[in-house]
Amino acid sequence: MNPSTTPLARRLLAATGAAAIAAASLLTAVSPASATPPTSGHIPPGLAKKAAADGTVPVLVELNVTTTSTYVTKGSEQAAIVHARKDLVASLGHRPAALKTSKTMPMVAFHATPEDLEALDTAQTVESVIEDQEVELAGTTWNGSPAGQQLPQQWDFKQIRANTATNNGYKGAGQLVAVIDTGVQANNPYLSGRVAYEACFSTTTPGSGSNAGQCPNGTNVSYGAGASRPCAYSYSCSHGTHVAHTAAGAYGVASGAKIIAINAAHRGVDAKGNPAPLFYYSDMTWALNYVYGLKVNHGVKVAAVNMSIGGGNYTGYCDGVAHDGTTAPGLLGQWFDSLRSVGIAPVVSSGNDGQAAAVGAPACFRSAISVGNTTLTPNGVDAVYAGSNSNSTLDLLAPGTDICSAVPTNLDNDGTANGWQCGWIGTSMAAPQVAGAIAVLRGYWPGSSINQVERALKESGRGVYDSRNGITRSRIDVWAGVNRLYQISKGA
């Protein structure tokens, strides 16, 4: 099955004008798919074999409902989604545990047994069935807190001249940055009063001990105060808080902006067998749908969404790449198109595999703003960090080495419980600097388009040459970006 020819791909292309269709195998899967002959109905190759081997397989099911947009607002279409979902449950003969639903998307997600797959294969209410894979964080290392570094005096804030923009009153006031990650400690002393919205999309996995979800209220989907509370089973659970503060915390790039904190992680196991936050493709899709809805339904001024998630190594744009049908089509890429169409910039870290000719996914989607990581030489000159992924599709650079930011007070890992920590390294740290910069520029000129803001950052930043591949990209300069956006606003 070529993802660009799936019914969902065709419908969303018609609705959004998206040019990009790719596959969830563009993301690094925890368990690679096993090829099996295709079935005669809806089930792609490999799923039945996985379900037989593991007892269940996570699936994302597209319902046979015609919609006129990516985000369904028409009452008649929402009613059709509900009706199709009821028919689906009836065809299965039971309501699956932890069934994830949406009235604004014609989709459901759950862990299907072999018997469920047989029913899905012939169900008339089903349009397509795709595997709902797990992916990991983009990857981050921690060097410990270098001597002399403190949160209020972090080097990156000054290097990108966010301090100059702040001192001149450009702090992203009135704008919001969505952080889809491992959750955010909203009452952290450096984030207190800055988290405006919270949500959680965290699917239960088989063997987790119960059918209850992994959101704080014990379900798979949660909204409101406390919903984005970070997990505590791994030090990686502090990742989302660190990212959120870098973008829009007390000493963040856009210190006048607010945060939409979204926990899209669930408890999984990393390659070493240790507990680790992982992300289902469906949970990330539900999160993007939520952010889009805040903008179009409630007028929330979302400037950017930050995703420091993904993996894999792709040498070019990954839109339209053909796959074997075992994995989901590029819904993230399609949602990125939709987000951009309403003025929300999708910012994604490029990955940390040290690749000089490849970036990870979903950074490789055309509509993503992909970000690499810079450091400083001993002489204080900008340089691309050796572990940062790069290729010709990379959009921007930002500091991502020895970064100070907030962390949950119970997970700061250095015994001080002071709510912040230095020494973090990764493109995960660079991406939120760009997301924060976009909020600052949009705060200056709310009517600017994402293309104009992206152009301003690219044309005003300091060019940094990557000796590994001969590519030069702009390391963002927030103050220069504000000035360049002013020129663009005047037609220059």
N, C-alpha and C positions, 0 to 999 in steps of 0.2 A: 504494500500500500504506500503510495507516494503521498506524504502529508499534504502537499499542495492541492490534492484532488479530493480530500475528505469533504463530506457534506458541511461540516462545521467550518472548515477553511474557506470553502466557497461562499458560505453565507456571511461570514465575518468580513471577507474581502469585499463583498457587495455592500455591506453595511458601513464599513469604516474606510474603505479605499486603501486598506493595508496592502503593501507590496511584498510583505515578508511572511512566509510560512516555513517553519522549521520544525524540529522535533525535540521532545524532551530528552532524548538521548544526546542532545547537544550539551546537556548538563551531565556531570559526573555521577553515574549511578553507583549506589553502594553494591548492588549485585547485578552483574551484566546479564542481559537477557540470553536465554538459550533458544536457538533457532529450532522451530518445529514446523511441519507443513501447515499451511493456512487451513482454517476451517471453512465451511461453506456459508456461514452466516456472518455475524457481526464480530466474532472473536478473532483478533489478530494472532499470528503465529507465536508460539511460546507461552502464552498465558495459561492454557490448559495444563501444560507440562509443569509450570511453576506452581499452580494451584494444587496439582496432584502431589508434588514433592513437599510443599510447605504447608499444605492444609488450606491456605487462602492466598490470594494475590490481590494487591491494592489496584483498584480500577477507577477510572474516571469515565462515566457514562454520559454520552450526549443523548438527550431526549429528542424524540421525533416531534419537535414543535417549531413552527416557522416564526421567526422573530425579525423585526425590522431594524434592530440596532444591537450593538454589542451588549449594552446595558439596558435591560428590559424595563420600561416604565409604564407601558400601556396596560391598563387593568385587564383587558381581554386576553392579552398575551401572558400576563402573570397567572391568570386563571387557567389558561391552557397548560402552563408549566405544572401547576399543582395537580391538575387532572391527569397529565401524563405520568407524574410521579406516583400517584395512587395506582394507576394501571400497572406501573413497573413493579411496585411492591406486591400487587396481586399476582402478577405473573411469576414472581419469585416464590410465592407461597408463605413468605414471612418478611418482617421488616428487619433488614440487616442491622446488627449492632453498630453503633456509631455511624449511622447513615448521615452523610453531610449533604444538605440541600441548600437551594437558593431560589428565591422568587424572582430574582433579577437576572439569572442565567439559566438556560435550559440544560442543567447538568446536575448530576449527583455523584458522590464518591463514597466508596466503602470497600471493605475487604471481602472479596468474593470467594466462595467455596467452589469446588468443581461442579457441584449441582447448580449453584448460582450462574456459573458460566454457561451451562447447558441451557438454562432458561433465558439468559440474555441473548444467546445465539439466535433465537427464533422470535424473541419478543417484538411485536409490532410497534411498541412504544419506544423502541431503542433505535437511534440513528447510527451510533457508533460506540465502540468500546475500546479504550486505550489504557495502557498501563500507567498507573500513578506512581512514578518512581520517587525515590528518596535522593536528596542531594545534601551536600555538606556546606559549611561555611567556606568562604573563599580561602581561608587559611590565614592565621596570624601567629606571630611569635612574640615572646615577651623576654626582654633582656634584663629585667629587674629595673628598679628606679635608679638611673645614673646619678651619681653624686652631683649635687648642685641644682638639679632640675626641680622646678616647682610648677604647679598647675598655672598660677597667674602669670608666669613669665615664660610660657612655652615658646620655643624657637619658631615653630611653624606659623603661629599666629602673626608674628612679625615678618617672617619671610614672605608671606603672601600679602602683606600690607593690609590685613584685616584690621589691625590696630589703627591704621590711618583712616580707613573707612569708618570704623566705630567712632573715633574721636571727632569725625566730621558729621556724625549723626546718621550714618548709613549702616543700620544694624538689622535690616530685614523686618522692621516693624510692620505688623499687619499680615505677614506671610507665615505659612506653616510648612514644615518639612516632615514627610512621612518616613518613618524608619521601620522597614520590614526586616526583623532580625530575631534575636533570642529574648526579646522583651526588654523593658526599661524600668529601672527603679525610679518611679515618679517622685518619691519623697527623698531622693538623694539630695544632700545639701546644695549641690551644684545644678540641680534640675528642678528644685522645688518651685512650683507655680508655673512651670514652663510646659508641662504636658497638658495639652488641651483636649485630646481625644485618646482613648485607649481601646484596643480590641485584641482578640486572641482567636487564632485559627490553628488548632492543634489536634490533629487526628490521633485517635487511639490506635495503637498497634497491637496485634494479637500477642498474647503472652505478657501484657503489661500489668496483669493482675485483676482487671475488672473491665467492664464495658464502659466505665465512666471515661469521659474525655480528659485531656491533660491541661485544659485551661483552669484557672484558679477556682472557678465555680463547679468544676467536675464535669463540664461538657466539652464538646469539640469546638464550639463557637461561643464567644463571650464579648460583651461590649460594656463600656463604662469604667468608672474608677476601679483600679486594681486589676483590670482585665489583662494588662500587658506585664504583670509582675513576672520578673525573670525566674527561670528555673534555678535550682540550687544543687543539682547532682553533678555538675561539672564546672570547672573554672571557666570554660568557654561560655557559660551562661552569662558572664559579665560583658560579653562582646557587644550586645545591643545597647547597653547603657553607655559604654565607651564611645560608640559610634554616634549615638544621639547627642551627647554633650559636645562632641567635636563639631557637629553641624549647627546646633542651636542652644547650647548650654550657657551657663553664666560666663564662661570664658571661651565660648564657641565662636565660630566664624560669624554666624548670624545671631548675635546675642539678644536681639530684639524680636526674633521670630519665636513661634511656638512649635511644639512637636506633636505629631500624630504617632503614638507608640503602638506598634503592632508586634505581638509575639506570634510568629508562624512556625515555631520549632516544636518538635516533640522529642521525647526521650528515645534515643536509639543507641547504637553501638558503633564505635569507630573501628578503623582497620586493626587496631591493637586489642580490640575486645573491651574497651573501656566505655562507660556511659558517655554519651555525647549528644548534643543537640543536632537533629537532622530535620530536613524540610521536605514535606511532600509537595509534589508539583501542584496538587489541588489546593493545599493550604496557601501557597503563594498566589495562585489564581484568585482564590476567594479574597485574599488581602488586597490585591490590585483592584478587584471589583469594588471593595469597600471604599478605597481611596477615591476611585472614580465617582462613586455615588455621593461622597461628601461634597465633591466639587459641583456636580451637575444638579443634584437635588437640593443641596443646602447652601450653595454659594460659598463654601469654605475656600479660602484663598490658598490652595496648596501650590507651592512653588515647585517642589521637587519630591520625588520618592527615591529613597536610597536603598539599594540592595547590595550588600556585601556578601553575596551568596553565589555559589555556582562552582564550575570547574570544567575540566577538559581543556584541550588545546586545539584551537581552530585557526588555520592559517589565513582565513579570509572571512568575509561576512558569512554567517551560517544560515541565513534565510534561504529557504527553498531546498535545503539539503535533503536528498531522498534517504529513507531509512526502511528497515525491514517490516515495519508495521507493528512492532511490539511496544512502541513508546508513543507518548502523546505528541500531537502536532504542536507547533510553536505558539501556544496560547499566550505566553509571556510577551513574545514579539508583537502579537496582535494587540494585546493590552497596552504595550508601550506606544504603539501607533495611536490608540484611542486616547491615552493620557496626554500625549503631545497635542492632539487635536483640541483639547480643552485647556491647554496651557500648563500642563504638569510635566516637568522634565524627569525622565527615568534615568537615574544615575547608577552605574554599576561598576564595581571594581573589576579590574582586568585579570586578576589572579596572581598567584605567588609561586609559580613553578619555575621561575627563572628562564622562561621561554623568550627568545629574541624574535621569533617569527610566528608567534601564536598567542591568542588570548583565550580566556575561558568563556563559557556561556553562563548567563545570557548577555555578557558584555559584547559578544560577537554579533548581536542583532543590529541591523542598520539604525534602528530608531533609538537604541540605547546611547547614552553618553558614557563612553567607557573611559576609565581613569587608571593611570599608572602611578607608581610610587617614586618619589624623589627623596634624596638625602643630601647631605652637604659633604664636600671633600674637606680634608684638614685645612685647606685654605679658605673655607667658607663659600665655595662655589657650588651651585646646584649641579646635581648629577643624578642619573637614573639609578635607582637601587638595583643591585644585581639580581634580586629575587623577583623583580617586577616583570610580569608578562607584557609583551609588546609586539605589535606588527603594524602594518600600514593602516589598519582599521582603527587604531587607538586614537581617541579624540583629545584628551587632555592629561596633564600631569599635575600632581599636588604632593606636598610633603606627606610621607607615610612612614617615616623612620624615627624611632625614639620619640613617640608622640605621647604627650600627657593628656589625660582626659578622666572623666568620672568613671567609677566602677561601683557596683553594689557594695554597700558597707560590709556585708557579710561574705563578700567574695574578693576582697582586694588583694588577698594572697601574700601580703607582706607583714601581717601582724599588727598593722596600725589602725585598721578600720576607719580610715579618715575619708573614705568615699572618693578617692582619686588615686591615680597611679600613672607613672611614666614608663618609658622604655618599650612601648608597643610598636611593632613593625608589621607592615603589610599594606597591600592596596585597599584593604578594608578600612584603614585609617585615612587613606587619601581620598576615597570617594566621598565621604561626608563633608570634606572641606569644599569640594565642588558643589555639593548639594546646598551647603550653607552659603556659598558665594552666589549661587543662583537666587536664593532667597533675598540676599542683600540687593542684588541688581533689580529683582522684581519689586522689592520694596521701594527702590528709587523710582522706577517707571513701571507701575502695575499693569499698564496697557501693552507692555512689550510682549512679543511672541517668544517662544522657546528658541526658535531659530535666531532671533535677534540677540537674545542673551548669550546663546552658545557662540555666536559670531563675535560678540564683544569680548568674551573670555579668551577665545582663540587668538584674536587680533591684538589683544593688549598684554597678554602674558609674556613672560621671559622664555625665549626659545632655549630648550635644553637638548643637546645632541646625545643620542644613544650610540655609543661606539660599537655596540654589538651588532647593530643592523643599519647604521647610517641614517636613522630616522630622527628628525627634530620635531618636537612637539612643545606646545606652550605650557609652562608651569604657571598656574593661575596667579594673577595679581589683582586682588579684589578692588583696591582703590583705582588702579588703572582701568579695570573693567567698568567701574561706574562711569568714569570719564569717557571711555569709548562708547558706552551705551548712550550717553548724552549726545555724542556726535552722530551716532546712528539715528537717534530720535529726530535729529535735525536734518536727516537725509544725507549725511556725510559718509 
